[in-house]
Amino acid sequence: MTTEQLTDPLTSTNAVLRVPPAAPEAAAAHFAASLAFHTDVSDVAAALGGAADPGFLLVDTRSTESWDQGHIPGAVHLPTADIPRLAEVLLHRSVPVVVHCWGPGCNGATRAAHALAGLGYQVKEMLGGFEYWIREGFGYETAAGPARRDPDALTAPLSSGACGC
């Protein structure tokens, strides 16, 4: 394949390279920005489990019915619809907020992050949401008490506990 074929979307047969990769400088800026907006389940779990004060507040933005099905210990429940009314009561602008919703198929956390940022809060979104919290084998709370499931071998390491990312 020639260089012209890589950059010409009409003649390229390789879908991965149909649009060429960004220049390294542009890629570095993009990924640095992404890390400013997102964190992941494993990093949140490590921070919550490793210190009395992780430096942020975890906020579950799901409905009350969803919260009652199960939630992450220590999270604050603030449904997205209640942010305009309750954010100032439950949150402090000096403490960064990490929001989550159900999982990657849900953009509720993105909507919540947008609302909180618009009110002046520092905010990150936890990628994977509650679904991946459970799938990675971290504990959660239900009305019946604490619960935990075995890690899903397709989403989390079964032996070492660290993915090596």
N, C-alpha and C positions, 0 to 999 in steps of 0.2 A: 504494500500500500504506500502511496506517495504522500508527501507532506500536504500537497494540495487536496488529496482525498480526505485527509484527516480534518481539514478545516472547512471543507465544502459539505454542508449538511445534505445537499441533493445527491452527492455521489458517494458519500461514506456509507459503508455497510456495517460498520462497527458502531453500535448505538452508544457504547461507553464513551468513545472518542469523537462522536459526531459533533459535539461541542467540545473544543479543546479545554484542557485544564487551565485554570487561572494561573497567571504569573505567580511565582512564589511569594512576592511581596503582597500581592492582593489576597492570596490564600491565607497568609499569616494574619493579616488584618481581619479577614472574615472569621477565622476560627477563634482569634482572640475575642472578637465581639461576641461570638456565640457562647463562649465560656462566661462572659459577663452576664448573660441572660439565662443560662441553664446550668443545672447541676444534675447529678444522677442519684438514684436510690442508694447505691452502695456508699457514696460519699456522704449522703445525709445520715445513713445509719451509723457510719463510723464516727461522724461528728457528734451525733446524739448520744452514742454509747461511750464516747471517749472523754467527755468533759462535763463538769457540772453546768457550765455555760457554753454552749456551742457557738455563740456569737450571732445566732439568728433565731427566728421564731418560725416553726413549721405550721402552716395554715392549710387545713383541709377545707376545700371550697365546695364540697358536695352537699347535697340536700340532707336534711335531718334523717330521713329514712335510710339514706346511704350510710351516713355516719353511724347509725344504730346497727347496721349490718356488720360493721367492723371499721376500726380506725387505728391509726398509728399512735402508740402511747406518747403522751406529751404534746401532741398536736393541738392546736386551737381550732375549734370549729367555727368557721365564718363562711357560710354559703355566699356564693357570688352575688346573688340578689340582695343580700343584706350588707354588702360592703359600704354603700353610701351612708347607711344608717349606723352601723356598728364599728367600722374600722377605727374611728377615734377612741372608742371605748375599750376595744380589745388590743390595739396595737400602739406602739410608740414609734414615731418617725425616725428615731435614732437607732433602732434595731432593724437590721435587714430581715426581710420576710422571704420565706421559700414556700411557694404555693404548690398544691397538687390537687388533682381530681381523680377520676377513675383510672385512666390509662392512656396509652398512645392513641387510641381511637376516639378520644374525647378532647375537645379544645376548651373545656371549662376552666382549666388552670390558666390558659392563655388569656381568656376573657377576664379572669380575676386579676391576673398580673397587670393587664392593661388598666383596669379600674383602679388598682392600688397605686400604680405609677402615676396615674392622672391625679391622684390625691396627694402625691408627694412622698410616697414610700419607696425605699430601695427594695427591689423585688427580683427574685429569680424563680424560674419554673423548674420543678423536679420532674425530669423526663421519666416516663414509665408509669408515674402515678402510683396509686394504691395497688393496682394490678401487679406491677413489677415488685413492689414491696413484698407482697405475699409470695410471688413466684420465686423471689430470691431467698425465701425462707426466713424473713425477719418476722418478729412477733408483732401481734396486733391485739386489740381489745374488742370484745363484743359485749352485748348485754349479759351473756352467760359467763364472762370473765376472759382472762388471757387466752390467746390461741396462737398457734404457729403451725405452718405446713412445711413439709420437707421441700428443699429447694428443687426447682425444675431443672433437670440436667441440661436443658437446651438454653437456659437463661443465666445460670449461675454455676460456679464451680462447686462440686460436691465434697471435695476433700479439704482443700487448703483454706477456703473461705475468702480468698483474695483472687480477683480475676487477672491481676497483673497489668491492668490498664494504666 
